[in-house]
Amino acid sequence: MLDPQLKRLKLDKYRQLLKVAFGHTPPFAFCDTAGQALWTSDGPPDQGIGAILAALPDADAPWLTQANGSLRQQLDNGDLLLFERLDTRAELAWLAVLITAAQAEPELPPVSTEALRSLAACIKDEYHLNYELNCLSRELEQRNEELNLVYRLDELPRSQDDLPAGLRTLLGQVTTYVGADVATLVLLDRPAPIHAVNPESEVPDLDLLLTELRSNVFRFISSSKQTLILNHGDEPARRYLMPHMPYKFLASPILDGQEVQGVLVLVRRPDALDFLASDRNLAEVIADHVGVTLRNQDALETVRKFGDQLAGVLIEAVEAKDPYTAGHSERVQRVSVHIGRALGLVRSDLEDLFWGSMLHDIGKIGIPDVILTKPGSLTGDEFTFIQTHAQQSYEILRHVEHLRPAALEAIRYHHEHFDGKGYPAKLAGTKIPLHARIIAVADTYDAMTSSCSYRPTTSHEAAIKEITRVAGTQLDPDIVRAFSSACRTDLALRDYLWSQDPPPSG
């Protein structure tokens, strides 16, 4: 096969230089270390100089010697072959020039020999430059792929629930890039490793392999806190790390200070290439980034739990003011999210709906107890005061960065009516934010089916009938239909509602 670097050499330029040196353009060829003509001036190697070189006996071939510099070979027909050794990194080893008998002289002029030597030096320099450029191009391409792989770490999910799937995707990319058969993350707080298998590989004993990585390899790396490479079966560590499995593996610790959070392990079949220092460097970079991601996840989870607990305390403080509303916020949240799912809301919208419905009544903490717990009907002024709780909820929560605008608007406008007669802004129809319209249905349902000091509890069937009656005036009819349908088809919602209000027997 022709050396690809030869394709980048400028043949016409060297043909002109030969013409200047010899007074004409002699047949010439580039030969490999075995004397085979890789590139000739006169076409395929079965013609001209190529045929002559191929016919030379191996014993007479000067390229089989260790000689350097200019060599000459007198042929039987009187022609003369001149050779100049090319010191390259590939198979290109000789430049051969044919001087016919009619042009050959007993002693070549020194200028011809020197010209051939200079020409060979030019070819060698260009070859080396092309070789270096090609190596640099491959190096840049490799570094670019490494950077892309590292940048993908920033795309790992922020949610603890989605993290395993994100890590599996990353491990799949790692197997493809480094040519591993299996890439595995053994994490301290997870009983089973997260792993990905190269789609082009078959690992019949995968379960046993993962078990070994989770036990011996993980314990060893946790103790040493150092990256380990095992390529061969006779390495000492092999006796106590997977002694009965011939795989090559690279294991790098995922550190949090001096504590090991987990181990990244890359595995190759015994007939694959050895793991090299470049593989070690990349594995350690990936392990470091995964460690940062895990620590960030832990920190976010701590903040999330704190936020959930703080929200729970605020809700308990509100509901403690009125024992009849105990559990109201949680029930509205559960029903609202089920309605959101029935409407096909995406995850981010469901999260906004979760928080909007859970915190929709926080503003009641500012309503005097004498109004909030009044057993009878409210006066006009008292009802006006009650109406301020939606705006107060918004004012209390609008500085919380975790709450996105959709959640805050749901809290602020969940008492708007579909016909525009609600409060606080008298919005109508679809001008009312979707999340607010959903919470309005769930809030209305729970208000009717919960215990109250001034009216009896309404059954599920009666509540659905009343909600359907006010659809189009107080409530959005599309959301009412979605809720009614979910009550029939969403088994989880039915179980929850019936746990609050068991269906009649029979």
Stockholm file with secondary structure:
# STOCKHOLM 1.0

chainA/1-506         MLDPQLKRLKLDKYRQLLKVAFGHTPPFAFCDTAGQALWTSDGPPDQGIGAILAALPDADAPWLTQANGSLRQQLDNGDLLLFERLDTRAELAWLAVLITAAQAEPELPPVSTEALRSLAACIKDEYHLNYELNCLSRELEQRNEELNLVYRLDELPRSQDDLPAGLRTLLGQVTTYVGADVATLVLLDRPAPIHAVNPESEVPDLDLLLTELRSNVFRFISSSKQTLILNHGDEPARRYLMPHMPYKFLASPILDGQEVQGVLVLVRRPDALDFLASDRNLAEVIADHVGVTLRNQDALETVRKFGDQLAGVLIEAVEAKDPYTAGHSERVQRVSVHIGRALGLVRSDLEDLFWGSMLHDIGKIGIPDVILTKPGSLTGDEFTFIQTHAQQSYEILRHVEHLRPAALEAIRYHHEHFDGKGYPAKLAGTKIPLHARIIAVADTYDAMTSSCSYRPTTSHEAAIKEITRVAGTQLDPDIVRAFSSACRTDLALRDYLWSQDPPPSG
#=GR chainA/1-506 SS CCCTTGGGSCHHHHHHHHHHHHSSCCCEEEEETTSCEEEETTSSTTSHHHHHHHHSCGGGCGGGSCCCSEEEEECTTSCEEEEEECCCSSSEEEEEEEECTTTCCSSCCHHHHHHHHHHHHHHHHHHHHHHHHHHHHHHHHHHHHHHHHHHGGGGSCSSTTTHHHHHHHHHHHHHHHHTCSEEEEEETTCSSCEEEECTTCCCTTHHHHHHHIIIIIHHHHHHHCSCEEECSTTSGGGGTSSTTCCCEEEEEEEEETTEEEEEEEEEECTTSCCCCHHHHHHHHHHHHHHHHHHHHHHHHHHHHHHHHHHHHHHHHHHHHHCGGGTTHHHHHHHHHHHHHHHTTCCHHHHHHHHHHHHTTTGGGGGSCHHHHTCSSCCCHHHHHHHHHHHHHHHHHHTTCTTSCHHHHHHHHHTTCCTTSCCSSSCCCGGGSCHHHHHHHHHHHHHHHHSCBTTBCCCCHHHHHHHHHHTBTTTBCHHHHHHHHHHHHHCHHHHHHHHHHSCCCCC
#=GC SS_cons         CCCTTGGGSCHHHHHHHHHHHHSSCCCEEEEETTSCEEEETTSSTTSHHHHHHHHSCGGGCGGGSCCCSEEEEECTTSCEEEEEECCCSSSEEEEEEEECTTTCCSSCCHHHHHHHHHHHHHHHHHHHHHHHHHHHHHHHHHHHHHHHHHHGGGGSCSSTTTHHHHHHHHHHHHHHHHTCSEEEEEETTCSSCEEEECTTCCCTTHHHHHHHIIIIIHHHHHHHCSCEEECSTTSGGGGTSSTTCCCEEEEEEEEETTEEEEEEEEEECTTSCCCCHHHHHHHHHHHHHHHHHHHHHHHHHHHHHHHHHHHHHHHHHHHHHCGGGTTHHHHHHHHHHHHHHHTTCCHHHHHHHHHHHHTTTGGGGGSCHHHHTCSSCCCHHHHHHHHHHHHHHHHHHTTCTTSCHHHHHHHHHTTCCTTSCCSSSCCCGGGSCHHHHHHHHHHHHHHHHSCBTTBCCCCHHHHHHHHHHTBTTTBCHHHHHHHHHHHHHCHHHHHHHHHHSCCCCC
//
